[in-house]
Amino acid sequence: MPELLLELFSEEIPARFQRRAADDLRKAVTNGLVDAGLVYEGAKAFATPRRLALTVTGLPARSPDTREEKKGPKVGAPQPAIDGFLRAAGLQSIDQAKVESDPKKGDFYVAQINKPGADAVALLSAILPKVLTDFPWAKSMRWGTGSFNWVRPLRAITATFGSENEDPVVISFDSNELTSGQTTFGHRFLAPQPIKVKRFDDYVTALERAKVVLDIDRRKDIIRSEAEHLAFAQGLSVISDEGLLEEVSGLVEWPVVMMGSFDPDFLKLPEEVIIATIRANQKCFCLRDGSGKLAPNFIITANTVATDGGAIITAGNERVIRARLSDAAFFYNGDLATPLENSIPKLEDSVFHAKLGTQFARVERLVKLAGEIAPQVGADPERAKRAAMLAKADLTTGMVGEFPELQGLMGRYYATAQAEPADIAAAIEMHYKPLGPTDKVPTEPTSIAVALADKLDLLKGFWAIDEKPTGSRDPFALRRAALGVIRIISENGLRFPLQVEPDLLAFFHDRLKVSLRDAGARHDLVDAVISSDSNDILQITQRAEALSSLLSSADGQNLLAGYKRAANILAAEEKKDGKSYPGTVSQDDLQGAEETGLAFAVDAVHAAVANHVAKDDYKGAMAELATLRAPVDAFFTAVLVNDADPAIRANRLNLLARLRDTMHLVADFSKVAG
């Protein structure tokens, strides 16, 4: 069957846009094909710095003929309704419609609309220009005299359609003064001549000859493999950096890997500074020696085959990196000469948020809040306040001004060099963490106190000015802050009730539900252990775990079934009686061994569960509940709840209410599915 080849050749596409753009191209074209009735077998998209490409295989030469029945108005309907139906169905007269009958709705008109298939080339000639016009670039530009938008100036369009055994047809269309054809171009420097292509296989082969690797993942593999081999030969290893690898593979069409070096004297700088400098300025990978220490070497990825073996390219990168590391050393030594404490007044000049004041005002809040939190997490209040006071001081330093991603880390280095206690220095770095689901959480008490203060102040502040996340928008990373609080509390096993307003507490509940579900917890079990006033993160987590454990057992499943039966009976009878049953059981009105056995079992378990809950022993509480399985089963096997004697009936309903209330000491079992 025929295949489609589409290439959009342009000036350099930013690396961060390429993978998304390839996926958007595939979706846009295949959606258009399906809408036009052209089914296909497979589609794959590619991106390089200068092109987006797409191949779609297994396309038919024509779209199929179709027949559609369109239901119209009732026979005898007003003329305007008839006229509208004729226009929608493309009929000239109502006589062209047939009449069908429905036993309930009577007679109505039906039009049979026959749509002949269309030639695939003609359909593609209409689909493809619309794809280009509507393409969803995050940023685009215009150039020349046209009104067409693209990420960078578009230079050529290749669009062919045909089967393997025939010359393909060019899908002819115009876009921004360009006419589609079958001509592309190779590497900008190594093979800039025009290349005529027919279909995808010869297109890929021709590009390889012209020094272009089309597949971004293959370029990544080439860079990774050659870098590792080059490093291994020198007894070194490459520091893994998937983000940089993705970016570099989007900067080159023909990757060539080389190694450069820098003055070992620069290794006196913190290694994070060296890595950030080399990564940000030259997009190069850093290396470690056999002992794990940073090596005075780096990996360059060039986009050309140099005639001198890369000597000039390497020397140029070494010269730039030497200058950048010299700048970094200047910043670092200058920062070290200024005590962190002396930098705090400069935070008055830095606005945190127009409605929340300066960074200095925020630090004052952090000091107060960290001091209040410290006793609750086992930290010394004065040390927590000292760490909070210094936590943002490095924002005024030259190094953090150059590399904002090093905030906190540089503060730790400077605090350590200035003889601050180790826990205070660590807290300056760790108070920002965790920054994501895989990032580590602070575990030392001083760090925990300042980290919680930082995140809670952020959340309370933005809630106070009504700047809350909406939909996918979260410009101040408030969801991340809430998840950070949750992880710090739960992973450190902290009993730390959240003292926040109900609206913010509900936000924490939503984030906790996401966190627990991501960890594998069932959504209904999470809902069962969270109430509107639940403010103890650790308690909620432990209850969810204990409930999950209970319901994974046969006793738990059968107890849940008994609970559901009891709750349903109670709900029905309370509605019928117009009153609720408080769970007060009269011993004198108990009848038979099964009823008496359940009453005594529930009383004993109620007391035991309450004792376990008071000690935050939720596994123990669930284990006590599991013992109710047998007496609950026996009760429902032998006892009729709605006895003819009103007193006995009321007592049995109270017994079921007592069972329900006992189980609700741990979780709301009515929210559990099953």
Beta strands, then each sheet from edge to edge (+ up, - down):
strand 1: 3-10
strand 2: 42-48
strand 3: 51-57
strand 4: 66-74
strand 5: 98-102
strand 6: 106-115
strand 7: 154-162
strand 8: 169-170
strand 9: 174-175
strand 10: 178-179
strand 11: 183-185
strand 12: 194-196
strand 13: 237-238
strand 14: 256-261
strand 15: 285-288
strand 16: 294-302
strand 17: 351-353
strand 18: 357-358
sheet 1: 2+ 3- 1+ 7- 8+
sheet 2: 4+ 6- 5+
sheet 3: 9+ 10-
sheet 4: 11+ 12-
sheet 5: 13+ 15- 16+ 14-
sheet 6: 17+ 18-
end
